[in-house]
């Protein structure tokens, strides 16, 4: 941490002291109106065979969407069928 910088919650002035603080506390003890909600996207990487990826990219281009969008659409369709 920079010189004269304190953690906003633990008031620790080093990473070691900050770690000690969080070893003894839980975030829910500080989860109040001042703690804002955040949104984030979870991404995963699934290896594909090169030929399969090429065919997927070709189909996506024909439909005017990204390969990621096409995969998500197809997976949603397949999972809906499986119910």
PDB file of N, CA, C and O in Angstrom:
ATOM      1  N   UNK A   1       0.845  -1.174   0.000  1.00  0.00           N
ATOM      2  CA  UNK A   1       0.000   0.000   0.000  1.00  0.00           C
ATOM      3  C   UNK A   1       0.887   1.232   0.000  1.00  0.00           C
ATOM      4  O   UNK A   1       2.019   1.203   0.482  1.00  0.00           O
ATOM      5  N   UNK A   2       0.351   2.318  -0.550  1.00  0.00           N
ATOM      6  CA  UNK A   2       1.118   3.546  -0.625  1.00  0.00           C
ATOM      7  C   UNK A   2       1.368   4.143   0.743  1.00  0.00           C
ATOM      8  O   UNK A   2       0.752   3.750   1.734  1.00  0.00           O
ATOM      9  N   UNK A   3       2.258   5.074   0.782  1.00  0.00           N
ATOM     10  CA  UNK A   3       2.614   5.737   2.031  1.00  0.00           C
ATOM     11  C   UNK A   3       1.409   6.502   2.575  1.00  0.00           C
ATOM     12  O   UNK A   3       0.725   7.205   1.830  1.00  0.00           O
ATOM     13  N   UNK A   4       1.152   6.362   3.883  1.00  0.00           N
ATOM     14  CA  UNK A   4       0.052   7.058   4.566  1.00  0.00           C
ATOM     15  C   UNK A   4      -1.328   6.689   4.033  1.00  0.00           C
ATOM     16  O   UNK A   4      -2.267   7.476   4.152  1.00  0.00           O
ATOM     17  N   UNK A   5      -1.461   5.512   3.453  1.00  0.00           N
ATOM     18  CA  UNK A   5      -2.770   5.074   2.960  1.00  0.00           C
ATOM     19  C   UNK A   5      -3.319   4.033   3.901  1.00  0.00           C
ATOM     20  O   UNK A   5      -2.612   3.105   4.294  1.00  0.00           O
ATOM     21  N   UNK A   6      -4.581   4.184   4.266  1.00  0.00           N
ATOM     22  CA  UNK A   6      -5.237   3.237   5.150  1.00  0.00           C
ATOM     23  C   UNK A   6      -6.361   2.539   4.402  1.00  0.00           C
ATOM     24  O   UNK A   6      -7.013   3.131   3.543  1.00  0.00           O
ATOM     25  N   UNK A   7      -6.579   1.278   4.736  1.00  0.00           N
ATOM     26  CA  UNK A   7      -7.717   0.558   4.193  1.00  0.00           C
ATOM     27  C   UNK A   7      -8.984   1.221   4.702  1.00  0.00           C
ATOM     28  O   UNK A   7      -9.040   1.644   5.857  1.00  0.00           O
ATOM     29  N   UNK A   8     -10.011   1.319   3.851  1.00  0.00           N
ATOM     30  CA  UNK A   8     -11.228   2.031   4.227  1.00  0.00           C
ATOM     31  C   UNK A   8     -12.010   1.356   5.345  1.00  0.00           C
ATOM     32  O   UNK A   8     -12.716   2.041   6.085  1.00  0.00           O
ATOM     33  N   UNK A   9     -11.914   0.065   5.491  1.00  0.00           N
ATOM     34  CA  UNK A   9     -12.670  -0.637   6.529  1.00  0.00           C
ATOM     35  C   UNK A   9     -11.779  -1.017   7.703  1.00  0.00           C
ATOM     36  O   UNK A   9     -12.081  -0.689   8.850  1.00  0.00           O
ATOM     37  N   UNK A  10     -10.701  -1.696   7.419  1.00  0.00           N
ATOM     38  CA  UNK A  10      -9.855  -2.198   8.498  1.00  0.00           C
ATOM     39  C   UNK A  10      -8.969  -1.113   9.101  1.00  0.00           C
ATOM     40  O   UNK A  10      -8.452  -1.268  10.207  1.00  0.00           O
ATOM     41  N   UNK A  11      -8.800  -0.029   8.379  1.00  0.00           N
ATOM     42  CA  UNK A  11      -7.906   1.062   8.783  1.00  0.00           C
ATOM     43  C   UNK A  11      -6.455   0.583   8.875  1.00  0.00           C
ATOM     44  O   UNK A  11      -5.624   1.218   9.524  1.00  0.00           O
ATOM     45  N   UNK A  12      -6.165  -0.530   8.226  1.00  0.00           N
ATOM     46  CA  UNK A  12      -4.811  -1.089   8.232  1.00  0.00           C
ATOM     47  C   UNK A  12      -3.926  -0.303   7.279  1.00  0.00           C
ATOM     48  O   UNK A  12      -4.389   0.205   6.257  1.00  0.00           O
ATOM     49  N   UNK A  13      -2.660  -0.209   7.624  1.00  0.00           N
ATOM     50  CA  UNK A  13      -1.724   0.515   6.774  1.00  0.00           C
ATOM     51  C   UNK A  13      -0.734  -0.402   6.059  1.00  0.00           C
ATOM     52  O   UNK A  13       0.256   0.060   5.491  1.00  0.00           O
ATOM     53  N   UNK A  14      -1.011  -1.712   6.093  1.00  0.00           N
ATOM     54  CA  UNK A  14      -0.182  -2.653   5.346  1.00  0.00           C
ATOM     55  C   UNK A  14      -1.052  -3.841   4.939  1.00  0.00           C
ATOM     56  O   UNK A  14      -2.092  -4.110   5.541  1.00  0.00           O
ATOM     57  N   UNK A  15      -0.602  -4.535   3.913  1.00  0.00           N
ATOM     58  CA  UNK A  15      -1.352  -5.716   3.460  1.00  0.00           C
ATOM     59  C   UNK A  15      -1.385  -6.788   4.543  1.00  0.00           C
ATOM     60  O   UNK A  15      -2.391  -7.480   4.695  1.00  0.00           O
ATOM     61  N   UNK A  16      -0.305  -6.932   5.291  1.00  0.00           N
ATOM     62  CA  UNK A  16      -0.256  -7.925   6.367  1.00  0.00           C
ATOM     63  C   UNK A  16      -1.303  -7.613   7.438  1.00  0.00           C
ATOM     64  O   UNK A  16      -2.032  -8.507   7.868  1.00  0.00           O
ATOM     65  N   UNK A  17      -1.381  -6.364   7.865  1.00  0.00           N
ATOM     66  CA  UNK A  17      -2.373  -5.982   8.881  1.00  0.00           C
ATOM     67  C   UNK A  17      -3.795  -6.106   8.347  1.00  0.00           C
ATOM     68  O   UNK A  17      -4.717  -6.462   9.081  1.00  0.00           O
ATOM     69  N   UNK A  18      -3.961  -5.810   7.067  1.00  0.00           N
ATOM     70  CA  UNK A  18      -5.276  -5.952   6.456  1.00  0.00           C
ATOM     71  C   UNK A  18      -5.692  -7.423   6.454  1.00  0.00           C
ATOM     72  O   UNK A  18      -6.844  -7.747   6.741  1.00  0.00           O
ATOM     73  N   UNK A  19      -4.746  -8.312   6.128  1.00  0.00           N
ATOM     74  CA  UNK A  19      -5.032  -9.747   6.148  1.00  0.00           C
ATOM     75  C   UNK A  19      -5.388 -10.235   7.534  1.00  0.00           C
ATOM     76  O   UNK A  19      -6.306 -11.041   7.688  1.00  0.00           O
ATOM     77  N   UNK A  20      -4.682  -9.764   8.544  1.00  0.00           N
ATOM     78  CA  UNK A  20      -4.982 -10.131   9.928  1.00  0.00           C
ATOM     79  C   UNK A  20      -6.383  -9.666  10.315  1.00  0.00           C
ATOM     80  O   UNK A  20      -7.124 -10.393  10.978  1.00  0.00           O
ATOM     81  N   UNK A  21      -6.742  -8.456   9.899  1.00  0.00           N
ATOM     82  CA  UNK A  21      -8.073  -7.930  10.198  1.00  0.00           C
ATOM     83  C   UNK A  21      -9.155  -8.830   9.608  1.00  0.00           C
ATOM     84  O   UNK A  21     -10.095  -9.216  10.304  1.00  0.00           O
ATOM     85  N   UNK A  22      -9.021  -9.166   8.318  1.00  0.00           N
ATOM     86  CA  UNK A  22     -10.053  -9.968   7.660  1.00  0.00           C
ATOM     87  C   UNK A  22     -10.025 -11.428   8.094  1.00  0.00           C
ATOM     88  O   UNK A  22     -11.005 -12.145   7.891  1.00  0.00           O
ATOM     89  N   UNK A  23      -8.926 -11.883   8.684  1.00  0.00           N
ATOM     90  CA  UNK A  23      -8.909 -13.222   9.280  1.00  0.00           C
ATOM     91  C   UNK A  23      -9.827 -13.279  10.499  1.00  0.00           C
ATOM     92  O   UNK A  23     -10.312 -14.350  10.865  1.00  0.00           O
ATOM     93  N   UNK A  24     -10.061 -12.137  11.119  1.00  0.00           N
ATOM     94  CA  UNK A  24     -10.852 -12.081  12.353  1.00  0.00           C
ATOM     95  C   UNK A  24     -12.231 -11.459  12.156  1.00  0.00           C
ATOM     96  O   UNK A  24     -13.018 -11.419  13.102  1.00  0.00           O
ATOM     97  N   UNK A  25     -12.546 -10.974  10.957  1.00  0.00           N
ATOM     98  CA  UNK A  25     -13.829 -10.318  10.701  1.00  0.00           C
ATOM     99  C   UNK A  25     -14.482 -10.899   9.460  1.00  0.00           C
ATOM    100  O   UNK A  25     -13.840 -11.587   8.666  1.00  0.00           O
ATOM    101  N   UNK A  26     -15.743 -10.619   9.306  1.00  0.00           N
ATOM    102  CA  UNK A  26     -16.508 -11.070   8.165  1.00  0.00           C
ATOM    103  C   UNK A  26     -17.101  -9.839   7.484  1.00  0.00           C
ATOM    104  O   UNK A  26     -17.519  -8.896   8.154  1.00  0.00           O
ATOM    105  N   UNK A  27     -17.137  -9.850   6.144  1.00  0.00           N
ATOM    106  CA  UNK A  27     -17.659  -8.691   5.428  1.00  0.00           C
ATOM    107  C   UNK A  27     -19.086  -8.363   5.830  1.00  0.00           C
ATOM    108  O   UNK A  27     -19.472  -7.194   5.843  1.00  0.00           O
ATOM    109  N   UNK A  28     -19.879  -9.384   6.159  1.00  0.00           N
ATOM    110  CA  UNK A  28     -21.279  -9.120   6.507  1.00  0.00           C
ATOM    111  C   UNK A  28     -21.399  -8.241   7.752  1.00  0.00           C
ATOM    112  O   UNK A  28     -22.444  -7.630   7.975  1.00  0.00           O
ATOM    113  N   UNK A  29     -20.343  -8.170   8.566  1.00  0.00           N
ATOM    114  CA  UNK A  29     -20.362  -7.269   9.714  1.00  0.00           C
ATOM    115  C   UNK A  29     -20.359  -5.808   9.256  1.00  0.00           C
ATOM    116  O   UNK A  29     -20.718  -4.918  10.027  1.00  0.00           O
ATOM    117  N   UNK A  30     -19.960  -5.556   8.019  1.00  0.00           N
ATOM    118  CA  UNK A  30     -19.829  -4.194   7.509  1.00  0.00           C
ATOM    119  C   UNK A  30     -20.753  -3.928   6.322  1.00  0.00           C
ATOM    120  O   UNK A  30     -20.675  -2.871   5.696  1.00  0.00           O
ATOM    121  N   UNK A  31     -21.619  -4.879   6.017  1.00  0.00           N
ATOM    122  CA  UNK A  31     -22.517  -4.768   4.867  1.00  0.00           C
ATOM    123  C   UNK A  31     -23.727  -3.923   5.253  1.00  0.00           C
ATOM    124  O   UNK A  31     -24.723  -4.442   5.758  1.00  0.00           O
ATOM    125  N   UNK A  32     -23.633  -2.642   5.015  1.00  0.00           N
ATOM    126  CA  UNK A  32     -24.726  -1.735   5.353  1.00  0.00           C
ATOM    127  C   UNK A  32     -25.052  -0.867   4.150  1.00  0.00           C
ATOM    128  O   UNK A  32     -24.663  -1.187   3.026  1.00  0.00           O
ATOM    129  N   UNK A  33     -25.754   0.216   4.375  1.00  0.00           N
ATOM    130  CA  UNK A  33     -26.169   1.080   3.276  1.00  0.00           C
ATOM    131  C   UNK A  33     -24.982   1.691   2.529  1.00  0.00           C
ATOM    132  O   UNK A  33     -25.129   2.089   1.373  1.00  0.00           O
ATOM    133  N   UNK A  34     -23.826   1.771   3.154  1.00  0.00           N
ATOM    134  CA  UNK A  34     -22.674   2.367   2.483  1.00  0.00           C
ATOM    135  C   UNK A  34     -21.988   1.386   1.541  1.00  0.00           C
ATOM    136  O   UNK A  34     -21.192   1.795   0.696  1.00  0.00           O
ATOM    137  N   UNK A  35     -22.285   0.110   1.677  1.00  0.00           N
ATOM    138  CA  UNK A  35     -21.693  -0.896   0.789  1.00  0.00           C
ATOM    139  C   UNK A  35     -22.578  -1.015  -0.447  1.00  0.00           C
ATOM    140  O   UNK A  35     -23.702  -1.509  -0.361  1.00  0.00           O
ATOM    141  N   UNK A  36     -22.083  -0.570  -1.582  1.00  0.00           N
ATOM    142  CA  UNK A  36     -22.891  -0.577  -2.798  1.00  0.00           C
ATOM    143  C   UNK A  36     -22.851  -1.951  -3.468  1.00  0.00           C
ATOM    144  O   UNK A  36     -21.857  -2.673  -3.392  1.00  0.00           O
ATOM    145  N   UNK A  37     -23.959  -2.287  -4.123  1.00  0.00           N
ATOM    146  CA  UNK A  37     -24.024  -3.526  -4.892  1.00  0.00           C
ATOM    147  C   UNK A  37     -23.185  -3.366  -6.151  1.00  0.00           C
ATOM    148  O   UNK A  37     -23.049  -2.265  -6.684  1.00  0.00           O
ATOM    149  N   UNK A  38     -22.633  -4.460  -6.611  1.00  0.00           N
ATOM    150  CA  UNK A  38     -21.860  -4.447  -7.853  1.00  0.00           C
ATOM    151  C   UNK A  38     -22.383  -5.528  -8.773  1.00  0.00           C
ATOM    152  O   UNK A  38     -22.943  -6.527  -8.321  1.00  0.00           O
ATOM    153  N   UNK A  39     -22.201  -5.327 -10.053  1.00  0.00           N
ATOM    154  CA  UNK A  39     -22.561  -6.325 -11.043  1.00  0.00           C
ATOM    155  C   UNK A  39     -21.290  -6.751 -11.755  1.00  0.00           C
ATOM    156  O   UNK A  39     -20.390  -5.940 -11.975  1.00  0.00           O
ATOM    157  N   UNK A  40     -21.219  -8.009 -12.111  1.00  0.00           N
ATOM    158  CA  UNK A  40     -20.061  -8.493 -12.838  1.00  0.00           C
ATOM    159  C   UNK A  40     -20.483  -9.648 -13.724  1.00  0.00           C
ATOM    160  O   UNK A  40     -21.523 -10.270 -13.510  1.00  0.00           O
ATOM    161  N   UNK A  41     -19.679  -9.919 -14.699  1.00  0.00           N
ATOM    162  CA  UNK A  41     -19.935 -10.997 -15.638  1.00  0.00           C
ATOM    163  C   UNK A  41     -18.938 -12.115 -15.372  1.00  0.00           C
ATOM    164  O   UNK A  41     -17.741 -11.878 -15.214  1.00  0.00           O
ATOM    165  N   UNK A  42     -19.451 -13.326 -15.326  1.00  0.00           N
ATOM    166  CA  UNK A  42     -18.592 -14.483 -15.151  1.00  0.00           C
ATOM    167  C   UNK A  42     -18.335 -15.079 -16.531  1.00  0.00           C
ATOM    168  O   UNK A  42     -19.268 -15.358 -17.284  1.00  0.00           O
ATOM    169  N   UNK A  43     -17.095 -15.264 -16.842  1.00  0.00           N
ATOM    170  CA  UNK A  43     -16.727 -15.848 -18.129  1.00  0.00           C
ATOM    171  C   UNK A  43     -16.028 -17.179 -17.879  1.00  0.00           C
ATOM    172  O   UNK A  43     -15.334 -17.359 -16.878  1.00  0.00           O
ATOM    173  N   UNK A  44     -16.223 -18.088 -18.797  1.00  0.00           N
ATOM    174  CA  UNK A  44     -15.510 -19.354 -18.696  1.00  0.00           C
ATOM    175  C   UNK A  44     -14.923 -19.680 -20.062  1.00  0.00           C
ATOM    176  O   UNK A  44     -15.452 -19.264 -21.093  1.00  0.00           O
ATOM    177  N   UNK A  45     -13.874 -20.397 -20.057  1.00  0.00           N
ATOM    178  CA  UNK A  45     -13.253 -20.819 -21.305  1.00  0.00           C
ATOM    179  C   UNK A  45     -13.423 -22.319 -21.462  1.00  0.00           C
ATOM    180  O   UNK A  45     -13.020 -23.097 -20.598  1.00  0.00           O
ATOM    181  N   UNK A  46     -14.015 -22.707 -22.555  1.00  0.00           N
ATOM    182  CA  UNK A  46     -14.194 -24.128 -22.830  1.00  0.00           C
ATOM    183  C   UNK A  46     -13.439 -24.438 -24.114  1.00  0.00           C
ATOM    184  O   UNK A  46     -13.742 -23.874 -25.166  1.00  0.00           O
ATOM    185  N   UNK A  47     -12.468 -25.320 -24.035  1.00  0.00           N
ATOM    186  CA  UNK A  47     -11.681 -25.639 -25.237  1.00  0.00           C
ATOM    187  C   UNK A  47     -12.557 -26.277 -26.317  1.00  0.00           C
ATOM    188  O   UNK A  47     -13.376 -27.150 -26.029  1.00  0.00           O
ATOM    189  N   UNK A  48     -12.376 -25.837 -27.543  1.00  0.00           N
ATOM    190  CA  UNK A  48     -13.082 -26.417 -28.681  1.00  0.00           C
ATOM    191  C   UNK A  48     -12.057 -26.952 -29.676  1.00  0.00           C
ATOM    192  O   UNK A  48     -10.946 -26.434 -29.790  1.00  0.00           O
ATOM    193  N   UNK A  49     -12.451 -27.980 -30.377  1.00  0.00           N
ATOM    194  CA  UNK A  49     -11.606 -28.481 -31.447  1.00  0.00           C
ATOM    195  C   UNK A  49     -11.514 -27.389 -32.509  1.00  0.00           C
ATOM    196  O   UNK A  49     -12.512 -26.722 -32.784  1.00  0.00           O
ATOM    197  N   UNK A  50     -10.355 -27.193 -33.105  1.00  0.00           N
ATOM    198  CA  UNK A  50     -10.194 -26.109 -34.094  1.00  0.00           C
ATOM    199  C   UNK A  50     -11.222 -26.144 -35.220  1.00  0.00           C
ATOM    200  O   UNK A  50     -11.742 -25.100 -35.615  1.00  0.00           O
ATOM    201  N   UNK A  51     -11.519 -27.330 -35.738  1.00  0.00           N
ATOM    202  CA  UNK A  51     -12.494 -27.443 -36.826  1.00  0.00           C
ATOM    203  C   UNK A  51     -13.891 -27.041 -36.344  1.00  0.00           C
ATOM    204  O   UNK A  51     -14.633 -26.375 -37.066  1.00  0.00           O
ATOM    205  N   UNK A  52     -14.237 -27.441 -35.145  1.00  0.00           N
ATOM    206  CA  UNK A  52     -15.535 -27.091 -34.583  1.00  0.00           C
ATOM    207  C   UNK A  52     -15.647 -25.577 -34.398  1.00  0.00           C
ATOM    208  O   UNK A  52     -16.687 -24.990 -34.695  1.00  0.00           O
ATOM    209  N   UNK A  53     -14.592 -24.954 -33.915  1.00  0.00           N
ATOM    210  CA  UNK A  53     -14.584 -23.495 -33.739  1.00  0.00           C
ATOM    211  C   UNK A  53     -14.739 -22.796 -35.084  1.00  0.00           C
ATOM    212  O   UNK A  53     -15.482 -21.820 -35.184  1.00  0.00           O
ATOM    213  N   UNK A  54     -14.064 -23.268 -36.103  1.00  0.00           N
ATOM    214  CA  UNK A  54     -14.180 -22.666 -37.437  1.00  0.00           C
ATOM    215  C   UNK A  54     -15.608 -22.748 -37.952  1.00  0.00           C
ATOM    216  O   UNK A  54     -16.142 -21.776 -38.486  1.00  0.00           O
ATOM    217  N   UNK A  55     -16.222 -23.914 -37.790  1.00  0.00           N
ATOM    218  CA  UNK A  55     -17.604 -24.089 -38.240  1.00  0.00           C
ATOM    219  C   UNK A  55     -18.555 -23.204 -37.441  1.00  0.00           C
ATOM    220  O   UNK A  55     -19.497 -22.636 -37.995  1.00  0.00           O
ATOM    221  N   UNK A  56     -18.305 -23.088 -36.140  1.00  0.00           N
ATOM    222  CA  UNK A  56     -19.127 -22.226 -35.287  1.00  0.00           C
ATOM    223  C   UNK A  56     -19.013 -20.766 -35.727  1.00  0.00           C
ATOM    224  O   UNK A  56     -20.021 -20.070 -35.848  1.00  0.00           O
ATOM    225  N   UNK A  57     -17.784 -20.306 -35.964  1.00  0.00           N
ATOM    226  CA  UNK A  57     -17.574 -18.927 -36.394  1.00  0.00           C
ATOM    227  C   UNK A  57     -18.233 -18.647 -37.748  1.00  0.00           C
ATOM    228  O   UNK A  57     -18.751 -17.553 -37.972  1.00  0.00           O
ATOM    229  N   UNK A  58     -18.213 -19.615 -38.632  1.00  0.00           N
ATOM    230  CA  UNK A  58     -18.862 -19.472 -39.934  1.00  0.00           C
ATOM    231  C   UNK A  58     -20.370 -19.327 -39.766  1.00  0.00           C
ATOM    232  O   UNK A  58     -20.982 -18.446 -40.369  1.00  0.00           O
ATOM    233  N   UNK A  59     -20.970 -20.190 -38.945  1.00  0.00           N
ATOM    234  CA  UNK A  59     -22.413 -20.106 -38.701  1.00  0.00           C
ATOM    235  C   UNK A  59     -22.791 -18.780 -38.031  1.00  0.00           C
ATOM    236  O   UNK A  59     -23.809 -18.176 -38.371  1.00  0.00           O
ATOM    237  N   UNK A  60     -21.986 -18.343 -37.103  1.00  0.00           N
ATOM    238  CA  UNK A  60     -22.258 -17.078 -36.420  1.00  0.00           C
ATOM    239  C   UNK A  60     -22.192 -15.917 -37.414  1.00  0.00           C
ATOM    240  O   UNK A  60     -23.052 -15.036 -37.396  1.00  0.00           O
ATOM    241  N   UNK A  61     -21.187 -15.912 -38.271  1.00  0.00           N
ATOM    242  CA  UNK A  61     -21.054 -14.849 -39.272  1.00  0.00           C
ATOM    243  C   UNK A  61     -22.253 -14.829 -40.212  1.00  0.00           C
ATOM    244  O   UNK A  61     -22.738 -13.758 -40.579  1.00  0.00           O
ATOM    245  N   UNK A  62     -22.731 -16.001 -40.601  1.00  0.00           N
ATOM    246  CA  UNK A  62     -23.905 -16.084 -41.480  1.00  0.00           C
ATOM    247  C   UNK A  62     -25.140 -15.486 -40.814  1.00  0.00           C
ATOM    248  O   UNK A  62     -26.017 -14.943 -41.486  1.00  0.00           O
ATOM    249  N   UNK A  63     -25.200 -15.589 -39.497  1.00  0.00           N
ATOM    250  CA  UNK A  63     -26.355 -15.069 -38.758  1.00  0.00           C
ATOM    251  C   UNK A  63     -26.138 -13.629 -38.277  1.00  0.00           C
ATOM    252  O   UNK A  63     -27.051 -13.005 -37.737  1.00  0.00           O
ATOM    253  N   UNK A  64     -24.939 -13.117 -38.474  1.00  0.00           N
ATOM    254  CA  UNK A  64     -24.647 -11.746 -38.071  1.00  0.00           C
ATOM    255  C   UNK A  64     -24.501 -11.553 -36.573  1.00  0.00           C
ATOM    256  O   UNK A  64     -24.783 -10.475 -36.049  1.00  0.00           O
ATOM    257  N   UNK A  65     -24.055 -12.608 -35.875  1.00  0.00           N
ATOM    258  CA  UNK A  65     -23.844 -12.523 -34.428  1.00  0.00           C
ATOM    259  C   UNK A  65     -22.446 -13.033 -34.106  1.00  0.00           C
ATOM    260  O   UNK A  65     -21.780 -13.628 -34.953  1.00  0.00           O
ATOM    261  N   UNK A  66     -22.014 -12.799 -32.887  1.00  0.00           N
ATOM    262  CA  UNK A  66     -20.715 -13.318 -32.468  1.00  0.00           C
ATOM    263  C   UNK A  66     -20.825 -14.812 -32.182  1.00  0.00           C
ATOM    264  O   UNK A  66     -21.918 -15.335 -31.963  1.00  0.00           O
ATOM    265  N   UNK A  67     -19.694 -15.483 -32.188  1.00  0.00           N
ATOM    266  CA  UNK A  67     -19.673 -16.911 -31.858  1.00  0.00           C
ATOM    267  C   UNK A  67     -20.186 -17.128 -30.439  1.00  0.00           C
ATOM    268  O   UNK A  67     -20.897 -18.099 -30.178  1.00  0.00           O
ATOM    269  N   UNK A  68     -19.828 -16.230 -29.519  1.00  0.00           N
ATOM    270  CA  UNK A  68     -20.283 -16.355 -28.127  1.00  0.00           C
ATOM    271  C   UNK A  68     -21.807 -16.267 -28.032  1.00  0.00           C
ATOM    272  O   UNK A  68     -22.433 -17.026 -27.292  1.00  0.00           O
ATOM    273  N   UNK A  69     -22.401 -15.332 -28.791  1.00  0.00           N
ATOM    274  CA  UNK A  69     -23.855 -15.182 -28.780  1.00  0.00           C
ATOM    275  C   UNK A  69     -24.524 -16.432 -29.335  1.00  0.00           C
ATOM    276  O   UNK A  69     -25.513 -16.910 -28.780  1.00  0.00           O
ATOM    277  N   UNK A  70     -23.987 -16.958 -30.426  1.00  0.00           N
ATOM    278  CA  UNK A  70     -24.575 -18.152 -31.029  1.00  0.00           C
ATOM    279  C   UNK A  70     -24.479 -19.345 -30.085  1.00  0.00           C
ATOM    280  O   UNK A  70     -25.438 -20.107 -29.958  1.00  0.00           O
ATOM    281  N   UNK A  71     -23.357 -19.516 -29.431  1.00  0.00           N
ATOM    282  CA  UNK A  71     -23.207 -20.613 -28.464  1.00  0.00           C
ATOM    283  C   UNK A  71     -24.242 -20.477 -27.351  1.00  0.00           C
ATOM    284  O   UNK A  71     -24.890 -21.457 -26.982  1.00  0.00           O
ATOM    285  N   UNK A  72     -24.399 -19.272 -26.820  1.00  0.00           N
ATOM    286  CA  UNK A  72     -25.381 -19.065 -25.748  1.00  0.00           C
ATOM    287  C   UNK A  72     -26.796 -19.365 -26.229  1.00  0.00           C
ATOM    288  O   UNK A  72     -27.565 -19.998 -25.506  1.00  0.00           O
ATOM    289  N   UNK A  73     -27.153 -18.928 -27.423  1.00  0.00           N
ATOM    290  CA  UNK A  73     -28.491 -19.200 -27.958  1.00  0.00           C
ATOM    291  C   UNK A  73     -28.716 -20.698 -28.127  1.00  0.00           C
ATOM    292  O   UNK A  73     -29.750 -21.228 -27.721  1.00  0.00           O
ATOM    293  N   UNK A  74     -27.746 -21.372 -28.726  1.00  0.00           N
ATOM    294  CA  UNK A  74     -27.885 -22.812 -28.944  1.00  0.00           C
ATOM    295  C   UNK A  74     -27.946 -23.575 -27.627  1.00  0.00           C
ATOM    296  O   UNK A  74     -28.736 -24.510 -27.495  1.00  0.00           O
ATOM    297  N   UNK A  75     -27.136 -23.198 -26.661  1.00  0.00           N
ATOM    298  CA  UNK A  75     -27.185 -23.883 -25.366  1.00  0.00           C
ATOM    299  C   UNK A  75     -28.524 -23.661 -24.678  1.00  0.00           C
ATOM    300  O   UNK A  75     -29.087 -24.587 -24.094  1.00  0.00           O
ATOM    301  N   UNK A  76     -29.037 -22.433 -24.745  1.00  0.00           N
ATOM    302  CA  UNK A  76     -30.353 -22.172 -24.150  1.00  0.00           C
ATOM    303  C   UNK A  76     -31.426 -23.020 -24.813  1.00  0.00           C
ATOM    304  O   UNK A  76     -32.269 -23.594 -24.124  1.00  0.00           O
ATOM    305  N   UNK A  77     -31.411 -23.108 -26.126  1.00  0.00           N
ATOM    306  CA  UNK A  77     -32.382 -23.932 -26.850  1.00  0.00           C
ATOM    307  C   UNK A  77     -32.282 -25.389 -26.429  1.00  0.00           C
ATOM    308  O   UNK A  77     -33.292 -26.033 -26.145  1.00  0.00           O
ATOM    309  N   UNK A  78     -31.065 -25.903 -26.390  1.00  0.00           N
ATOM    310  CA  UNK A  78     -30.842 -27.319 -26.056  1.00  0.00           C
ATOM    311  C   UNK A  78     -31.284 -27.624 -24.626  1.00  0.00           C
ATOM    312  O   UNK A  78     -31.905 -28.656 -24.372  1.00  0.00           O
ATOM    313  N   UNK A  79     -30.967 -26.736 -23.705  1.00  0.00           N
ATOM    314  CA  UNK A  79     -31.354 -26.946 -22.314  1.00  0.00           C
ATOM    315  C   UNK A  79     -32.874 -26.855 -22.149  1.00  0.00           C
ATOM    316  O   UNK A  79     -33.451 -27.582 -21.339  1.00  0.00           O
ATOM    317  N   UNK A  80     -33.516 -25.982 -22.896  1.00  0.00           N
ATOM    318  CA  UNK A  80     -34.983 -25.881 -22.834  1.00  0.00           C
ATOM    319  C   UNK A  80     -35.625 -27.167 -23.351  1.00  0.00           C
ATOM    320  O   UNK A  80     -36.642 -27.605 -22.814  1.00  0.00           O
ATOM    321  N   UNK A  81     -35.051 -27.769 -24.370  1.00  0.00           N
ATOM    322  CA  UNK A  81     -35.548 -29.047 -24.901  1.00  0.00           C
ATOM    323  C   UNK A  81     -35.392 -30.174 -23.903  1.00  0.00           C
ATOM    324  O   UNK A  81     -36.194 -31.107 -23.878  1.00  0.00           O
ATOM    325  N   UNK A  82     -34.355 -30.090 -23.078  1.00  0.00           N
ATOM    326  CA  UNK A  82     -34.033 -31.179 -22.153  1.00  0.00           C
ATOM    327  C   UNK A  82     -34.941 -31.224 -20.933  1.00  0.00           C
ATOM    328  O   UNK A  82     -34.915 -32.193 -20.174  1.00  0.00           O
ATOM    329  N   UNK A  83     -35.736 -30.195 -20.743  1.00  0.00           N
ATOM    330  CA  UNK A  83     -36.599 -30.130 -19.542  1.00  0.00           C
ATOM    331  C   UNK A  83     -37.808 -31.008 -19.709  1.00  0.00           C
ATOM    332  O   UNK A  83     -38.645 -31.083 -18.809  1.00  0.00           O
TER     333      UNK A  83
END
